[in-house]
Amino acid sequence: MTRIGGKLATTLSVLALAGLSACGERGTSAPQGAAATAPLERASAVSQPAGWDQDLKIAPAQDLNPDPHVLEVNLEAKPAVLEILPGKKTTVWTYNGQLPGPLLRAQVGDRVIVHFKNSLPVATTIHWHGLRVSNDMDGSPGITQPPVEPGGEFRYEFVLKDAGTYWYHPHVDSAVQVGRGLYGPIVVEDPKDPQAFGDDLVLVLSDMSLDEDGQPLPDDNGGQFGDLFGREGSTLLVNGKVRPHLQVRTGKQQRWRVIDAARARYFNLRLPGHRFTRLGGDNGLAARSEDVYNVVVAPGERADAVFTPADPPGSHKVMQWVPVDRGYGSTFNRPREDLFAIDTVDAPPVSPEPIPETLRTIEPIDISDAKTQTLAFTIALDGHSVVMGFNGLPYERAPPLEARLGETDVWTLVNDTDFAHPFHLHGYFFQILDDARVPEWKDTISVPSKSQMKIAVKFDERPGMWMYHCHILDHAEIGMMGHLHVTDPAAPASASPAMHMHMHMPAHAQDAGAVPTNAGSTPSDGERTDAPQ
């Protein structure tokens, strides 16, 4: 079975427009004797409008390696002065001087080599969000590598095991560093993906806390309330810009790869008169496509969807941010805000390509012998500060969870707090145990307030110390984080890393002398392994 542009009504509206055009309406004349509804040209036969994504294009990293299966790049974290608000100059933290950082695009099975240099005034690392890298490449300071000090360098190298949309960002003082602009997109292509999905458009959604002169607000703006709610920036950004423009042609599909790179903000994409065909998210394609009214992503999460323009030629609309109910006070008296403008060019409509309903075979994880674990999101208020954690313990006091290679776990995520929490697991994909959901592989999922969710994860490879945390980064920084120690039963016995190694180590609390080079067994990532099926 196939879907047409996400909704049959979309195609019908396109046909209706074409019929009007063929009848001589909307400024065109139909030839004498022509049929009232002349056949539409297929979307695959035409290109996107000239310069369609010019205002949204993210510059790719320069590939230094002539091997087509190796992407070798330089990434430098450094301050840069950019114009974000019109006519205002803002000092932001960037990768290679651009916001977002350079697009890393490669194919499944390719090797990536990143020569990283830190030109910031503070220590940092790079975490490859969602990628199944070896433990020593995960970018967790004090856990998998030492922080990269100012002026320091680090070489990251790994093989891309899975198609999908991913991103990279720091894991030192993450709320501050991501909030200042340190994030960039990763696209891992599968050459077998249907061309009917349309032309790729990467949309990195974020925000930044700026005053009216374009100057950054203090990192701790909002005080205790900012810690509790999460700091949503005053200025919404799409690919580093305020209200950029996108050009579309009626019926000509686009494949939107949406990344929520904000430190706390959820994004809800909806456009009147349109629906989306959701293809998947964190780990590429889901088992089947879905016709959806809107696309919602939590911080750290990604969505992959086909957008089929349905407005008449010459139309102008604005995609807006719509408040998402993520708990207490998150929608009250909050207006919609503009994200980006969509201009439908004055060209004849085309007929959208059918989108397959079945996309991928995803076998359910066998949980018949699974170990069980309960993780409860917890918040404590003492009148002077906010402390968050799991099971009543902030990360610096919590012992790591233990698992062994070959083991399957079922974790119950319990959220009795007043806010939703996007849960992110490093190193492994999981499945959500909910028959109402389309099967897919995830690494980040929002757990609504006053709810529970069960996930299944198989620890099939790559032992070491991994992290899990709330991806509202302000929550992670004040304790809502933990560690998972995956051991290889065939390896010589070794003690769990000492408790001080479990620290997230924000920039103001580092002790470089206490940082281990590596806190777990880290096999080479040089061999490609099959993606989850």
ROFI-497084 format. One line per field, with one value per residue (C-alpha): residue in three letters; z, y, x. Coordinates in pm, 1 decimal. Each point is the difference from the previous one (the first is absolute). Layout:
<sites>
resn <- c(ala,...);
c3 <- c(Z,...);
c2 <- c(Y,...);
c1 <- c(X,...);
</sites>
This chain:
<sites>
resn <- c(met,thr,arg,ile,gly,gly,lys,leu,ala,thr,thr,leu,ser,val,leu,ala,leu,ala,gly,leu,ser,ala,cys,gly,glu,arg,gly,thr,ser,ala,pro,gln,gly,ala,ala,ala,thr,ala,pro,leu,glu,arg,ala,ser,ala,val,ser,gln,pro,ala,gly,trp,asp,gln,asp,leu,lys,ile,ala,pro,ala,gln,asp,leu,asn,pro,asp,pro,his,val,leu,glu,val,asn,leu,glu,ala,lys,pro,ala,val,leu,glu,ile,leu,pro,gly,lys,lys,thr,thr,val,trp,thr,tyr,asn,gly,gln,leu,pro,gly,pro,leu,leu,arg,ala,gln,val,gly,asp,arg,val,ile,val,his,phe,lys,asn,ser,leu,pro,val,ala,thr,thr,ile,his,trp,his,gly,leu,arg,val,ser,asn,asp,met,asp,gly,ser,pro,gly,ile,thr,gln,pro,pro,val,glu,pro,gly,gly,glu,phe,arg,tyr,glu,phe,val,leu,lys,asp,ala,gly,thr,tyr,trp,tyr,his,pro,his,val,asp,ser,ala,val,gln,val,gly,arg,gly,leu,tyr,gly,pro,ile,val,val,glu,asp,pro,lys,asp,pro,gln,ala,phe,gly,asp,asp,leu,val,leu,val,leu,ser,asp,met,ser,leu,asp,glu,asp,gly,gln,pro,leu,pro,asp,asp,asn,gly,gly,gln,phe,gly,asp,leu,phe,gly,arg,glu,gly,ser,thr,leu,leu,val,asn,gly,lys,val,arg,pro,his,leu,gln,val,arg,thr,gly,lys,gln,gln,arg,trp,arg,val,ile,asp,ala,ala,arg,ala,arg,tyr,phe,asn,leu,arg,leu,pro,gly,his,arg,phe,thr,arg,leu,gly,gly,asp,asn,gly,leu,ala,ala,arg,ser,glu,asp,val,tyr,asn,val,val,val,ala,pro,gly,glu,arg,ala,asp,ala,val,phe,thr,pro,ala,asp,pro,pro,gly,ser,his,lys,val,met,gln,trp,val,pro,val,asp,arg,gly,tyr,gly,ser,thr,phe,asn,arg,pro,arg,glu,asp,leu,phe,ala,ile,asp,thr,val,asp,ala,pro,pro,val,ser,pro,glu,pro,ile,pro,glu,thr,leu,arg,thr,ile,glu,pro,ile,asp,ile,ser,asp,ala,lys,thr,gln,thr,leu,ala,phe,thr,ile,ala,leu,asp,gly,his,ser,val,val,met,gly,phe,asn,gly,leu,pro,tyr,glu,arg,ala,pro,pro,leu,glu,ala,arg,leu,gly,glu,thr,asp,val,trp,thr,leu,val,asn,asp,thr,asp,phe,ala,his,pro,phe,his,leu,his,gly,tyr,phe,phe,gln,ile,leu,asp,asp,ala,arg,val,pro,glu,trp,lys,asp,thr,ile,ser,val,pro,ser,lys,ser,gln,met,lys,ile,ala,val,lys,phe,asp,glu,arg,pro,gly,met,trp,met,tyr,his,cys,his,ile,leu,asp,his,ala,glu,ile,gly,met,met,gly,his,leu,his,val,thr,asp,pro,ala,ala,pro,ala,ser,ala,ser,pro,ala,met,his,met,his,met,his,met,pro,ala,his,ala,gln,asp,ala,gly,ala,val,pro,thr,asn,ala,gly,ser,thr,pro,ser,asp,gly,glu,arg,thr,asp,ala,pro,gln);
c3 <- c(0.0,-71.0,129.6,-225.3,145.6,354.4,-64.8,-289.8,50.5,-78.3,-338.4,-61.0,76.7,-244.9,-263.3,66.0,-49.2,-320.9,-114.2,62.9,-193.4,-288.9,-9.4,-60.2,353.0,220.2,-292.5,-253.4,-306.6,-92.5,-365.9,-195.3,55.9,283.4,276.7,313.9,204.3,-206.4,139.5,248.8,-47.4,257.1,283.6,-88.8,-343.7,131.5,225.1,307.3,-72.2,-72.9,327.4,196.3,309.5,-39.9,321.9,196.4,-141.5,257.6,-132.1,6.4,153.0,-250.1,-63.0,20.8,-112.4,-366.1,98.6,-74.7,303.9,246.5,122.6,159.1,131.3,227.8,269.5,214.4,291.6,13.4,71.4,-300.2,-48.9,-205.9,-86.5,150.1,69.6,-295.2,23.3,329.8,56.9,239.7,127.5,-12.9,40.1,-323.6,-185.3,-281.6,42.4,-120.7,164.5,-2.5,-36.5,-335.0,-138.1,12.0,-277.4,-86.4,-67.9,212.4,39.3,-60.5,241.2,162.7,124.6,187.2,92.9,282.0,140.5,298.1,-39.8,269.6,333.8,180.1,-32.2,-224.1,-185.2,-289.1,57.7,-313.3,96.2,-111.0,-183.5,114.2,47.3,214.0,363.6,-24.8,-271.4,192.0,121.2,364.8,209.3,281.1,-117.5,-350.4,-54.2,175.2,-73.1,-285.5,167.1,-169.4,-279.3,12.8,-275.0,-26.5,-284.4,-30.6,-233.9,-52.7,-257.7,-80.3,81.0,-53.1,-242.8,154.7,120.3,289.3,146.2,194.4,302.4,312.4,317.3,232.8,159.8,-277.9,81.8,-29.2,-297.1,-206.9,97.8,-136.6,-338.9,8.1,-203.3,-352.2,-215.1,-124.3,-284.1,-65.0,-331.2,-111.7,-381.0,-2.4,130.9,-250.3,-210.5,51.5,342.7,-174.8,26.5,337.0,220.5,336.7,257.5,320.8,243.2,299.7,193.8,169.6,301.9,-131.6,108.0,-243.5,-99.5,-91.2,306.9,180.7,326.3,303.3,-14.2,319.7,-101.6,167.9,307.2,178.6,-231.2,-299.6,161.9,65.8,-329.1,-229.0,-173.3,-324.4,-200.5,-96.1,-366.9,-211.7,-259.5,-304.7,-134.3,200.8,-148.9,107.5,-229.5,-311.3,-326.7,-178.8,-357.1,-101.4,-300.7,38.7,11.0,-9.0,310.7,238.4,259.7,320.5,247.9,319.5,293.0,333.5,117.4,264.0,361.0,126.6,-266.8,-164.8,-360.6,-156.4,-378.4,-160.1,-303.9,-73.4,-294.1,11.5,143.5,20.1,-79.7,293.5,-107.8,330.0,225.3,211.2,-179.8,-347.1,-138.2,218.6,-89.7,-195.3,-99.4,182.3,-111.2,272.7,61.9,162.6,79.2,364.5,116.9,353.0,74.8,-147.0,-209.2,-378.7,-247.4,-364.8,-199.1,-353.1,-52.0,-301.0,-83.8,-52.9,-28.2,-333.9,-205.3,119.3,362.5,308.3,343.6,318.3,192.1,365.3,329.1,190.1,378.8,107.9,321.7,178.4,347.5,248.6,-154.9,-336.6,-211.6,216.4,-165.6,-249.5,-357.4,-316.6,-145.6,-358.7,-103.7,-377.6,-299.6,-280.9,-343.3,-264.4,-337.3,-290.3,-197.5,-105.9,268.6,-35.1,111.9,320.9,-7.2,194.6,337.1,100.5,314.0,92.1,46.5,198.4,187.4,370.8,206.6,361.1,263.6,175.6,361.1,125.4,217.7,46.3,320.8,132.5,130.2,115.8,-47.8,157.7,-91.4,327.6,99.8,346.3,106.0,322.2,-31.3,-106.7,-295.6,-231.2,-2.8,-258.7,-52.2,-48.3,282.1,239.9,-63.8,-205.6,-237.4,223.0,275.0,-210.3,-61.5,-364.7,-134.3,-90.7,-315.2,-186.9,-370.5,-148.6,266.1,-67.8,243.5,34.6,166.9,141.0,-19.5,266.5,-15.2,296.4,-30.1,-133.9,-318.8,-299.5,-29.1,-326.0,93.3,-196.7,13.5,-129.1,-200.1,-66.6,-173.9,176.8,-88.5,170.5,126.4,-114.9,-261.1,-92.7,-135.7,-338.1,69.3,-28.9,162.6,237.8,208.6,129.5,110.5,190.8,310.6,74.6,345.8,228.0,-226.1,-39.5,-303.9,-53.4,-230.7,-103.4,-73.8,-100.3,96.4,-301.1,-30.4,103.1,374.8,214.4,215.7,-171.0,103.3,11.6,86.8,-49.7,-314.5,144.5,55.9,299.8,169.1,-84.0,142.8,338.9,38.3,-233.7,-143.0,66.8,-124.2,-141.8,29.2,-270.7,62.4,-216.0,197.0,-213.9,95.8,312.8,306.7,85.2,258.1,-90.3,-47.7,319.6,79.3,-82.8,-356.7,-35.4,20.6,-302.0,73.6,-105.3,-87.8,339.4,187.3,-200.9,154.1,-298.8,213.6,103.1,-351.3,-135.1,-361.3,-21.6,254.2,-176.4,-248.1,-342.5,-297.4,-332.7,-210.4,-316.5,-108.9,-130.2,177.9,-128.2,100.2,220.8,-200.1);
c2 <- c(0.0,356.1,343.0,301.7,303.4,-76.6,39.2,-77.5,337.5,166.9,-165.9,86.9,364.6,-10.1,-153.7,265.3,273.8,-160.0,-19.4,371.0,71.3,-220.7,175.4,331.1,131.5,141.5,199.0,-280.3,-99.6,-355.5,-100.8,-40.8,-345.7,-79.7,-229.6,177.7,-187.0,-51.9,-259.9,142.6,-31.7,-234.6,151.0,-219.0,163.3,350.3,158.4,212.6,373.0,174.1,96.9,-173.4,-63.2,280.5,172.5,-325.3,-178.4,-113.8,6.1,-346.9,-74.6,-14.6,-360.3,-35.7,-363.5,-111.0,-341.5,14.4,-219.2,218.5,337.8,179.0,351.0,268.8,133.3,293.7,122.8,375.0,328.3,194.1,325.5,-56.3,197.2,-184.9,286.1,242.3,261.1,-136.7,-177.1,-293.4,-196.7,-367.3,-324.9,-193.6,-286.5,141.2,345.5,-95.0,-53.7,-282.6,-180.5,-157.0,-271.7,-342.0,-211.1,-352.9,-346.6,-308.6,-183.4,307.0,90.1,343.9,165.9,329.5,206.6,208.4,314.4,195.0,376.4,85.0,153.8,-312.0,-378.0,-192.0,-329.6,-121.3,-252.3,-170.3,-8.7,-324.5,-149.1,-347.0,81.2,-188.4,105.6,199.4,219.1,94.4,338.4,-35.2,193.1,-193.6,-315.0,-81.4,268.9,294.2,339.1,177.8,301.1,343.1,-30.9,-379.6,-245.8,-339.9,-247.6,-166.5,-297.5,-238.6,-193.1,100.1,-308.8,133.8,223.0,288.2,358.5,76.2,296.9,97.4,224.7,42.3,-202.8,239.7,260.7,-96.6,237.8,299.1,-117.2,-122.7,312.8,214.4,-172.5,-317.5,-255.6,-139.3,-254.2,-345.7,-181.9,-364.3,-99.5,-336.9,-19.0,-237.9,261.8,70.0,312.2,70.4,143.3,318.4,230.7,16.7,304.5,-2.0,218.0,63.1,161.2,186.6,324.1,244.3,227.9,352.3,347.8,255.2,106.9,-354.5,-51.0,-336.8,-9.6,-143.3,-376.8,-36.6,237.3,-88.1,-130.2,-285.6,17.9,-41.6,-312.0,-138.6,83.3,-7.3,311.9,63.6,268.6,327.2,-30.4,-295.5,-125.7,-221.1,-99.1,287.4,263.6,198.5,-59.7,-124.1,-70.7,-328.9,-27.8,-286.6,-112.0,-136.1,-380.5,-19.7,-194.1,76.3,-229.7,198.4,-123.6,185.3,27.1,157.5,148.2,229.4,-29.9,-19.4,93.9,-249.4,74.6,-68.0,44.7,41.9,190.5,66.6,-202.6,-243.6,-338.0,-182.1,-353.2,-100.9,-239.0,-51.4,183.3,-70.0,-311.0,63.5,-167.7,-138.9,-323.2,189.1,353.1,198.6,273.4,266.7,347.4,134.5,-88.2,33.4,-36.4,20.0,128.4,-244.1,-180.5,-16.5,-49.4,-106.1,102.7,71.6,344.2,32.1,364.6,33.4,375.3,164.9,143.9,347.4,-65.5,115.0,-160.6,-5.0,-314.0,88.9,-136.9,-121.9,-37.5,-362.9,-121.7,-129.7,58.5,270.9,349.3,-107.4,120.9,255.8,342.5,-84.0,122.3,-173.3,121.3,8.2,-260.4,28.5,129.9,-229.3,154.2,-210.8,95.2,93.4,-321.4,-270.9,-258.4,-347.0,-338.9,-125.6,-332.6,-292.5,-59.8,-368.0,-91.1,-282.3,144.7,-245.4,-329.1,56.3,-315.3,53.1,-52.7,-332.7,92.9,-347.3,-16.8,372.7,155.5,281.1,341.1,297.1,354.7,272.2,363.5,192.6,367.0,137.1,363.1,121.6,369.2,92.3,-227.9,-260.9,-349.0,-254.5,-361.8,-354.8,-204.7,286.5,31.2,263.3,-140.6,69.5,-220.6,-274.1,-331.1,-106.1,-249.9,-329.9,-207.1,-269.5,-53.2,-217.5,104.9,152.2,244.9,146.6,339.5,162.8,377.3,154.5,370.6,120.3,353.6,300.7,19.9,-224.2,-130.2,-107.5,-311.5,-63.0,-312.5,8.0,-287.6,-207.3,19.0,-117.3,-94.7,146.4,-275.7,145.3,-177.8,328.4,137.0,-72.3,-215.3,188.0,28.2,292.1,159.1,295.2,-1.4,247.1,-144.5,215.9,133.0,-244.3,-298.7,-315.1,-150.3,-333.4,-37.3,-308.5,11.3,-274.4,49.4,-178.0,158.9,282.1,-42.4,294.6,274.3,175.1,286.2,52.2,327.4,243.6,202.3,316.5,89.1,223.0,-305.1,-217.1,258.6,0.3,-374.8,-171.6,-231.4,-342.0,-253.2,-347.8,-238.7,-268.0,-272.6,-281.5,-326.3,-146.5,278.7,-1.3,124.3,366.0,232.3,256.5,344.6,202.8,228.1,321.5,-126.8,2.6,377.0,181.5,253.2,340.0,247.2,169.9,-325.5,-182.1,-168.5,-91.2,-191.0,-245.7,-75.5,-349.5,-51.8,-268.7,-150.0,-312.6,-268.0,164.6,-232.5,142.4,155.0,-85.1,-281.1,71.2,-180.0,-34.8,259.4,-111.3,-175.7);
c1 <- c(0.0,115.2,-85.0,-35.9,168.5,-108.1,-372.1,-230.8,-165.6,331.9,8.6,-363.5,71.8,289.6,-224.1,-261.2,256.4,115.2,-360.2,-50.2,315.1,-109.7,-340.0,170.5,-38.0,278.8,135.6,51.7,-188.9,-83.1,34.2,-318.8,-141.5,242.8,-121.2,-114.5,256.2,312.8,243.9,243.7,372.0,150.6,199.9,299.7,16.5,68.5,258.2,-51.4,-33.0,329.4,163.6,-276.1,214.6,252.2,-105.3,8.4,301.8,256.7,354.3,157.9,336.2,285.6,98.1,379.1,11.7,-22.6,-138.6,-375.5,-66.5,190.1,-122.4,296.1,-58.7,135.7,-232.7,102.8,-207.7,48.5,-178.3,-130.2,-186.0,-317.2,-310.4,-295.7,-240.0,-18.6,273.4,135.5,330.6,7.1,298.2,-94.5,189.1,26.2,156.1,216.0,-151.6,-348.2,-339.1,-97.2,331.2,89.1,-225.5,165.0,-154.1,113.6,-139.7,-51.5,329.8,217.1,277.5,4.2,318.9,-30.9,303.3,-138.5,160.3,-128.6,43.0,-254.4,101.8,-132.2,31.8,-238.7,-57.8,-215.9,-278.5,-134.5,-366.5,-163.5,297.5,106.1,366.0,249.9,3.5,323.4,-153.6,-317.0,125.3,-103.0,254.7,157.4,-177.1,123.4,262.7,164.8,-155.2,176.8,154.9,29.7,255.4,-20.2,-81.0,-165.5,-47.5,-339.7,-33.8,-289.2,-199.6,-357.0,-205.2,-352.4,-184.8,-189.9,15.5,234.3,183.1,308.4,41.5,217.1,-37.4,181.0,-225.1,-241.4,-284.2,230.9,204.2,-294.3,-193.3,282.6,-11.9,210.4,-194.7,3.5,-190.3,97.6,-177.0,82.0,-151.4,-126.4,31.0,-298.4,-243.2,-280.0,49.2,-372.1,84.4,110.4,298.1,173.8,-44.9,176.9,-179.0,195.2,-243.8,133.9,-17.0,233.2,-35.9,68.4,-98.2,-143.5,353.4,96.2,217.1,-9.2,-190.6,182.0,41.8,-202.3,-278.8,-327.6,179.8,-171.8,-301.9,233.8,142.6,-346.6,-169.6,303.2,127.8,-186.0,176.5,-166.6,98.8,-114.2,246.3,-34.4,340.5,146.6,-230.7,-303.6,-301.0,181.4,-185.0,-67.6,-127.8,-226.6,-200.7,-351.8,18.5,381.2,99.3,284.1,154.1,38.1,260.2,-93.9,243.8,-91.0,331.7,-151.7,107.7,-361.6,-259.2,-234.9,-98.7,-338.9,-12.4,-339.8,-122.9,-369.4,-127.5,291.3,84.2,331.7,105.9,215.5,276.3,177.4,238.2,306.0,129.6,-133.0,-308.5,-275.0,-178.5,-265.8,-89.6,-267.8,-235.5,27.4,-137.9,314.5,359.8,107.7,359.9,138.7,350.8,252.1,-262.9,-21.0,-284.3,7.1,-306.9,-118.1,-151.6,-231.2,-80.2,-375.6,-57.0,-84.3,288.2,95.6,-102.1,189.9,-21.8,204.9,87.0,-43.7,119.6,-304.9,26.7,33.4,-156.6,306.4,-135.7,-80.9,-12.5,136.9,-294.0,-181.3,-24.9,273.1,-45.5,106.9,327.3,127.0,256.3,42.4,-189.7,-118.9,-46.1,-176.8,143.6,-224.3,46.8,-246.5,-78.1,146.6,-129.7,167.4,180.5,-150.8,169.9,28.1,-189.5,238.8,347.4,208.7,-13.8,58.1,-12.1,-108.9,266.9,-45.8,-76.6,-89.8,313.2,51.5,125.2,-217.5,95.0,-205.3,125.3,-210.0,61.8,20.7,6.8,80.5,-50.1,158.0,-81.4,350.9,68.5,-148.7,149.2,-106.7,88.9,-119.7,-148.8,59.4,374.8,185.5,261.2,300.4,-148.3,-158.4,180.0,5.4,-247.9,165.0,-53.8,189.1,55.2,-271.8,-249.0,-342.4,-156.7,-345.9,7.1,-311.0,33.1,-221.3,-77.7,-204.8,139.2,-188.8,208.2,67.4,355.4,170.8,199.1,321.5,215.8,356.8,142.7,-312.0,-334.3,-312.8,-355.7,-306.5,-228.0,-330.0,-210.8,-169.0,327.0,154.0,309.5,327.2,342.1,48.0,272.3,-207.4,-363.2,-215.6,-165.8,-306.7,-75.7,-185.4,62.9,205.3,169.8,173.0,298.8,196.5,371.7,242.8,363.5,142.0,344.5,233.8,51.1,100.9,-145.8,-290.5,-226.0,-374.6,-168.5,-283.2,70.6,-140.8,361.9,-66.0,-153.7,299.1,240.0,-175.0,-2.7,-248.7,260.6,144.6,251.7,-25.3,294.9,-13.4,255.7,128.9,-27.5,278.8,241.7,217.8,-187.1,47.4,-148.2,-262.9,154.8,22.5,-293.2,183.1,32.8,-378.0,-16.8,-139.9,272.8,-134.0,271.9,1.0,58.9,264.0,299.2,210.5,245.2,-270.9,-123.0,71.1,86.0,-267.3,-234.8,-114.2,89.5,5.5,34.7,104.1,-273.8,185.2,-228.5,-345.3,-282.4,-351.9,-256.0,-287.0,-267.2);
</sites>
